[in-house]
Amino acid sequence: MSARTAFHIALLSVATYMIDRSSTAPNPPPKEDEMRQDINPAERFFSKVSRATGAGCTAAVLIAREYPSELNTAVLQKLLLVGTGAAAHIQLTPYVLAGFGLTMLGSAIRLVCFRTLDRFFTFEMTVKEDHQLCTRGPYSVVRHPAYAGYWVQTAGIALWNCCAGSWAREAGWLGTPAGMAMAGVFLGLQAYAGLSMIMRCSQEDALMRMRFGGLWDEWANRVPHRLVPFVY
């Protein structure tokens, strides 16, 4: 296997791992009397599977391209609609690399948030009996950094799955009605999840202000932006 292909597969593996880690709740679900809003488990599962599909198909094509055989030719024929020659065009273009970079950055932001909030970080909107207001780390930059990380991660995933050099683009899937429909569903669901997070920002702010009062007001004055510094 060439060093370039090995590096490409390594990036796919690291990105997929970080996506999975940052999409998995770091703590068990809270007690019912602590929960204010839950998230549909089916949405979480589909989001994880859809985000890993592109990486899996890309890795399969790269490996099949490197090791010609009857089986691998069949794999290429199934995954490449425009012919097996398209495998040569699946490569680390600047756009693909930028997509990987954004994906890992967004995932890293979320993982830092998990560690900073520790046992208080849940995917459900929750107020625990001994809840503490966290104002350090990424929470000293914006009030909802984990949601900001999600948007950065999603932009990266969309980029390295749809740009020139990506499997979906070079294999011809994005040129078919079915492929366009699948891409539309994926992007629509990610946008829905992201917009839901934006709506939750105001709900969580209201909940935290009710719980912590002046402490929250003081923090909000120091950190006025919810998601993007100096913007929103």
C-alpha positions as CSV (number, residue, x, y, z in Angstrom):
1,M,0.0,0.0,0.0
2,S,1.4,3.4,-0.9
3,A,2.1,5.9,1.8
4,R,-0.4,8.3,0.4
5,T,-3.2,5.8,0.5
6,A,-2.2,4.6,4.0
7,F,-2.3,8.2,5.2
8,H,-5.7,8.7,3.6
9,I,-7.1,5.6,5.4
10,A,-5.5,6.8,8.7
11,L,-7.3,10.1,8.4
12,L,-10.6,8.4,7.7
13,S,-10.0,6.2,10.8
14,V,-9.1,9.0,13.1
15,A,-12.0,11.2,11.8
16,T,-14.5,8.4,12.2
17,Y,-13.3,7.6,15.7
18,M,-13.5,11.2,16.8
19,I,-17.0,11.6,15.3
20,D,-18.1,8.5,17.2
21,R,-16.5,9.7,20.5
22,S,-18.0,13.2,20.2
23,S,-21.4,11.8,19.3
24,T,-21.6,9.4,22.2
25,A,-22.9,10.6,25.5
26,P,-20.1,10.8,28.0
27,N,-22.4,10.1,30.9
28,P,-25.5,7.8,31.5
29,P,-28.9,9.4,31.1
30,P,-30.1,11.4,34.0
31,K,-32.9,10.5,36.4
32,E,-36.4,11.4,35.2
33,D,-36.8,14.1,37.8
34,E,-33.6,15.8,36.6
35,M,-34.5,15.7,32.8
36,R,-36.0,18.7,31.1
37,Q,-35.8,17.5,27.5
38,D,-34.7,14.3,25.8
39,I,-33.3,13.5,22.4
40,N,-34.7,10.7,20.2
41,P,-32.4,7.7,20.3
42,A,-33.3,6.8,16.7
43,E,-32.0,10.2,15.5
44,R,-28.7,9.6,17.3
45,F,-28.3,6.2,15.8
46,F,-29.1,7.3,12.2
47,S,-26.8,10.3,12.6
48,K,-23.9,8.1,13.6
49,V,-24.5,5.5,10.9
50,S,-24.9,8.2,8.1
51,R,-21.7,10.0,9.2
52,A,-19.7,6.8,9.1
53,T,-21.0,5.5,5.7
54,G,-18.9,7.8,3.6
55,A,-15.7,6.9,5.5
56,G,-16.4,3.2,5.2
57,C,-17.1,3.3,1.5
58,T,-14.0,5.5,0.8
59,A,-11.8,3.1,2.8
60,A,-13.2,0.1,0.9
61,V,-12.5,1.7,-2.5
62,L,-8.9,2.7,-1.4
63,I,-8.1,-0.8,-0.2
64,A,-9.7,-2.5,-3.3
65,R,-7.7,-0.1,-5.5
66,E,-4.4,-1.0,-3.8
67,Y,-4.9,-4.8,-3.9
68,P,-6.4,-5.9,-7.3
69,S,-8.3,-9.1,-7.2
70,E,-11.6,-10.6,-8.5
71,L,-13.3,-9.8,-5.2
72,N,-11.9,-6.2,-5.0
73,T,-12.9,-5.6,-8.6
74,A,-16.4,-6.6,-7.7
75,V,-16.3,-4.2,-4.7
76,L,-15.2,-1.3,-7.0
77,Q,-17.9,-2.1,-9.5
78,K,-20.5,-1.9,-6.7
79,L,-19.2,1.3,-5.2
80,L,-18.2,3.2,-8.3
81,L,-21.1,4.0,-10.6
82,V,-19.0,5.6,-13.4
83,G,-16.5,2.7,-13.7
84,T,-13.6,1.3,-11.7
85,G,-11.2,3.9,-13.2
86,A,-12.8,6.5,-10.9
87,A,-11.0,4.9,-8.0
88,A,-7.8,6.8,-9.1
89,H,-9.6,10.1,-8.6
90,I,-10.4,9.5,-4.9
91,Q,-7.6,11.3,-3.2
92,L,-6.6,13.8,-0.6
93,T,-7.4,17.1,-2.4
94,P,-7.0,20.4,-0.5
95,Y,-10.8,20.4,0.0
96,V,-10.8,16.8,1.4
97,L,-8.0,17.8,3.8
98,A,-9.8,20.9,4.9
99,G,-12.9,18.8,5.5
100,F,-10.9,16.4,7.7
101,G,-9.4,19.3,9.6
102,L,-12.8,20.8,10.3
103,T,-14.2,17.5,11.3
104,M,-11.4,16.8,13.8
105,L,-11.5,20.4,15.1
106,G,-15.3,20.2,15.8
107,S,-15.0,16.8,17.4
108,A,-12.1,18.0,19.6
109,I,-14.1,21.0,20.7
110,R,-16.9,18.7,21.8
111,L,-14.6,16.3,23.6
112,V,-13.0,19.2,25.5
113,C,-16.5,20.3,26.5
114,F,-17.2,16.7,27.7
115,R,-14.1,16.8,29.9
116,T,-14.7,20.3,31.2
117,L,-18.3,19.7,32.3
118,D,-17.4,16.1,33.4
119,R,-20.5,14.4,35.0
120,F,-22.7,17.4,34.3
121,F,-22.5,16.9,30.5
122,T,-25.5,15.0,29.2
123,F,-27.2,15.0,25.8
124,E,-30.5,15.5,27.6
125,M,-31.4,19.0,28.9
126,T,-30.8,18.4,32.6
127,V,-30.4,20.2,35.9
128,K,-28.9,18.0,38.6
129,E,-29.5,18.6,42.4
130,D,-25.8,19.6,42.8
131,H,-25.5,21.3,39.4
132,Q,-22.6,23.8,39.1
133,L,-22.3,26.6,36.6
134,C,-19.2,26.0,34.4
135,T,-17.5,29.2,33.2
136,R,-14.0,27.9,32.5
137,G,-12.3,26.4,29.4
138,P,-14.4,26.6,26.2
139,Y,-17.2,28.0,28.3
140,S,-15.2,31.2,28.8
141,V,-15.3,31.8,25.1
142,V,-18.9,31.1,24.2
143,R,-21.8,29.8,26.3
144,H,-22.6,26.7,24.2
145,P,-19.3,25.5,22.7
146,A,-20.4,21.9,22.3
147,Y,-23.1,23.0,19.9
148,A,-20.5,25.2,18.0
149,G,-18.3,22.2,17.8
150,Y,-21.2,20.2,16.2
151,W,-21.6,22.8,13.5
152,V,-17.9,22.8,12.7
153,Q,-17.8,19.0,12.6
154,T,-20.8,18.8,10.4
155,A,-19.4,21.3,7.9
156,G,-16.2,19.2,7.8
157,I,-18.1,16.0,7.2
158,A,-20.1,17.5,4.4
159,L,-17.0,18.9,2.8
160,W,-14.9,15.7,2.7
161,N,-17.9,13.6,1.6
162,C,-19.1,15.9,-1.2
163,C,-16.1,17.8,-2.7
164,A,-13.8,16.9,-5.5
165,G,-11.7,13.9,-4.5
166,S,-14.4,12.4,-2.3
167,W,-15.9,9.0,-2.9
168,A,-19.5,10.2,-3.3
169,R,-18.5,12.8,-5.9
170,E,-15.9,10.8,-7.9
171,A,-17.9,7.6,-7.9
172,G,-20.9,9.4,-9.5
173,W,-23.3,9.0,-6.7
174,L,-24.0,12.7,-6.4
175,G,-25.0,12.7,-10.1
176,T,-27.9,10.3,-9.6
177,P,-31.4,11.1,-8.2
178,A,-30.9,8.5,-5.5
179,G,-27.6,9.9,-4.5
180,M,-28.8,13.4,-4.4
181,A,-31.8,12.3,-2.4
182,M,-29.6,10.5,0.1
183,A,-27.3,13.6,0.4
184,G,-30.3,15.8,0.8
185,V,-31.7,13.6,3.6
186,F,-28.4,13.5,5.3
187,L,-27.8,17.3,5.1
188,G,-31.4,17.9,6.1
189,L,-31.1,15.8,9.2
190,Q,-27.9,17.4,10.2
191,A,-29.3,20.8,9.7
192,Y,-32.4,19.9,11.7
193,A,-30.2,18.6,14.5
194,G,-28.1,21.8,14.4
195,L,-31.1,24.1,14.3
196,S,-32.6,22.2,17.3
197,M,-29.3,22.9,19.2
198,I,-29.6,26.6,18.4
199,M,-33.2,26.6,19.7
200,R,-32.0,24.8,22.8
201,C,-29.4,27.5,23.5
202,S,-32.2,29.9,24.6
203,Q,-34.0,27.2,26.6
204,E,-30.8,26.2,28.4
205,D,-29.9,29.8,29.1
206,A,-33.3,30.4,30.6
207,L,-33.0,27.2,32.7
208,M,-29.5,28.1,33.9
209,R,-30.5,31.7,34.7
210,M,-33.5,30.4,36.7
211,R,-31.1,28.1,38.7
212,F,-28.1,30.4,39.2
213,G,-29.6,33.9,39.0
214,G,-26.9,36.6,39.4
215,L,-24.1,34.1,38.8
216,W,-25.5,33.4,35.4
217,D,-26.0,37.1,34.6
218,E,-22.4,37.9,35.5
219,W,-21.2,35.0,33.3
220,A,-23.4,36.1,30.4
221,N,-22.1,39.7,30.7
222,R,-18.5,38.3,30.4
223,V,-19.4,35.8,27.7
224,P,-22.2,37.4,25.7
225,H,-22.1,35.1,22.6
226,R,-23.8,31.7,22.5
227,L,-22.0,30.0,19.6
228,V,-19.6,32.2,17.6
229,P,-17.3,34.7,19.3
230,F,-18.2,38.3,18.3
231,V,-21.0,37.1,16.1
232,Y,-23.7,35.1,17.8
